[in-house]
């Protein structure tokens, strides 16, 4: 039996398991693997080397991506027996919103290189399953089009903070008007890292005007052009490159965002506990412990190794979310037990999109949350809020 904390029914994510088995009585099997770690290999066979490398690739030799996996894998779950888990509820409160599960689809740019339906398919999948969708500044589709496709679905807007203040203000105003409830500010991508897989293909979609939809449609951006985008694409791309991010930003600049966004603000890319404290002191509402999935600093600390110290630093002052390395339901279990309130998912949903459009993204969401709920219950817990570090053992000790 599944019950919601507010008295109504909570979603039975684990029912996806029996849906698959029952469909099997007719000979049907899932179109995509239920082991989501297999998706990357399938995408590599399906797509060209440029798009595959752009999504799957990492900074440098990939040590940070491997560190993300090692940081999660070194924690082992310690199941408890004879606990009543027949009533389960995965709902959580994040940034003042009640979510049906501790999961959001994180910001992934230029999704059109994976599937022609791009962000539209992904946000529809998220809305259908009731999980938040974080729309990237670097989307292939405008934030307004994404919002329209989302309908009543929860949506957050991720900001790559431009040099141009007027463009920043325009982005914030557009996101607020389109119903985005939270602002996610990425702090670790003021410069592009050295990414050999992209460099070896000389592949950067932005230089072809892909992933620039929000900018090219923006009135403040277009006001800085001599000719309209449609008449001089190269000049528009150059203008985009020159203003995409500003490495001179400091903590003092956060006041500008706080003054111009009246909803929750979350800083993405936090790994050091002192930075988490500064975020809380600066009036931010949350942080995302993240190393950009290993795409920015080669040799960085694994995100799950940074998570407990960040949680200890801010306590209950602000919400702590997590991304970088989530691939399975037990990964979610571990992140929550280490103190995260929810996790963001990146590459796996992008792979689902590449392989089967909206249906592929929904498959990934449902498979991941079914596995998480079953892992939760089989380990002796019935709600995410019950998880603490006592549910884990550090295998490295």
C-alpha positions, -999 to +999 in steps of 0.1 A: +000+000+000+013+035-009+001+065+010+009+102+007+021+123+036-008+147+030-034+119+033-038+113-004-023+085-024+014+087-033+026+073-066+035+036-066+067+038-086+075+002-079+044-009-099+065-004-131+081-037-123+048-056-124+037-037-154+067-050-173+061-086-161+024-085-170+032-071-205+055-100-209+025-124-208+017-110-243+054-114-254+062-078-250+095-067-235+108-032-227+120-012-257+150-001-236+171-019-210+160-017-174+197-016-164+202+021-173+240+017-172+236+000-206+222+030-224+254+048-231+268+019-251+236+018-271+237+055-278+273+052-290+261+027-316+232+049-327+246+084-329+276+099-347+309+104-328+303+142-323+270+141-305+280+109-286+313+124-273+296+158-265+272+141-241+293+112-228+326+129-227+345+144-198+373+168-190+408+156-195+414+119-191+381+114-173+394+109-138+367+130-123+339+111-139+355+079-126+359+095-092+321+102-092+315+065-096+341+054-071+327+079-045+292+064-048+304+028-051+325+029-019+294+033+002+275+001+008+239-002+019+233-019+052+198-033+050+176-037+081+150-065+086+114-068+100+105-032+096+070-024+084+075-010+048+041-019+033+032+018+033+057+037+013+058+074+002+086+089-019+073+125-018+097+152-006+097+189+000+123+207-021+126+245-024+092+249-009+075+226-034+061+191-028+075+167-053+064+131-059+099+117-056+134+131-048+143+135-085+145+162-111+158+161-146+189+183-145+199+208-171+214+193-203+219+216-232+216+212-270+193+181-268+185+185-305+218+168-313+203+137-297+167+137-309+147+161-332+121+166-305+149+178-281+137+195-249+101+193-259+101+155-256+121+156-224+099+181-206+068+163-216+082+131-202+091+149-169+056+165-167+039+132-174+058+116-145+054+146-122+091+153-117+107+188-122+125+197-154+154+220-153+156+239-186+191+248-197+201+283-209+219+264-237+188+246-249+179+240-285+144+252-278+134+285-262+124+285-225+089+297-236+084+267-259+097+244-231+072+259-206+043+255-230+052+219-235+054+214-198+019+225-191+013+225-154+046+205-149+071+218-124+100+236-142+131+254-131+154+276-152+191+270-153+212+302-159+246+304-175+252+339-162+260+361-192+284+390-192+256+413-205+235+425-176+206+434-199+205+398-213+206+384-178+177+406-168+158+396-199+164+359-192+151+363-156+120+382-167+112+357-195+117+327-171+094+343-145+068+351-171+069+315-184+062+300-149+096+288-139+096+285-101+133+283-093+165+296-107+195+273-109+227+292-114+257+271-127+289+283-113+315+259-127+313+267-164+327+302-168+351+286-192+349+254-212+372+227-199+398+209-220+376+181-234+396+158-256+367+138-270+351+170-283+384+185-294+394+154-313+362+158-334+365+196-334+328+195-324+312+224-306+275+227-315+272+263-304+295+275-332+269+261-356+241+280-339+228+249-320+220+254-283+216+291-288+178+293-291+173+313-259+198+338-269+188+342-305+152+348-295+161+372-267+153+409-274+182+422-253+206+398-271+192+408-305+196+445-296+233+440-295+235+427-331+242+449-362+220+426-383+193+402-373+203+366-365+186+354-397+207+376-419+241+370-403+243+338-383+281+340-379+279+374-363+252+362-339+273+332-329+303+354-323+282+377-301+270+347-282+305+333-276+317+367-263+290+370-238+281+334-228+298+335-194+317+359-172+347+345-153+350+378-134+319+371-113+323+369-075+302+362-045+293+399-043+275+396-076+249+372-061+231+403-047+221+412-083+204+379-088+187+381-054+174+415-062+160+404-096+146+370-089+119+366-063+118+329-061+143+302-049+178+305-061+201+274-062+238+274-069+250+245-089+286+233-088+293+236-050+319+211-037+336+230-008+318+234+025+330+270+028+313+278-005+281+262+008+282+285+038+288+315+016+257+305-004+236+304+027+250+337+040+243+352+006+206+345+008+205+315-015+179+289-010+199+258-020+231+244-035+237+215-058+267+194-050+281+188-084+312+187-105+293+189-138+295+151-142+332+153-145+330+177-175+349+207-161+378+200-137+398+168-144+412+154-112+384+169-091+369+153-060+341+129-065+308+147-059+296+121-034+328+125-014+320+163-012+284+158-002+286+150+035+309+180+043+286+203+025+256+190+043+274+194+076+283+230+067+248+242+061+226+219+082+190+228+077+197+264+066+193+257+029+183+227+007+212+205-005+207+187-038+231+164-056+241+154-091+271+139-109+271+101-112+235+091-105+229+060-126+208+036-105+182+036-078+207+026-052+227+057-062+197+078-052+195+059-019+231+066-011+229+103-020+199+108+002+215+089+031+245+112+028+222+142+033+209+153-001+173+163-002+169+152-039+191+144-069+193+157-104+197+133-133+217+141-164+232+118-189+208+088-184+177+107-194+196+122-223+205+087-235+168+077-231+159+107-253+184+097-279+171+062-281+134+066-279+123+102-276+097+111-249+090+074-243+127+068-237+129+096-211+098+083-193+113+048-193+144+061-176+125+080-149+102+051-141+129+025-141+151+046-119+124+054-093+111+019-093+145+006-085+149+033-058+116+025-041+123-012-041+159-006-028+144+017-001+118-008+011+141-039+009+166-020+030+140-014+057+128+022+050+095+035+037+103+072+030+133+092+018+133+113+050+142+082+071+175+078+054+207+088+073+243+078+071+235+049+095+220+032+064+254+030+048+288+015+055+320+030+041+337+001+024+370+020+022+374+019+060 
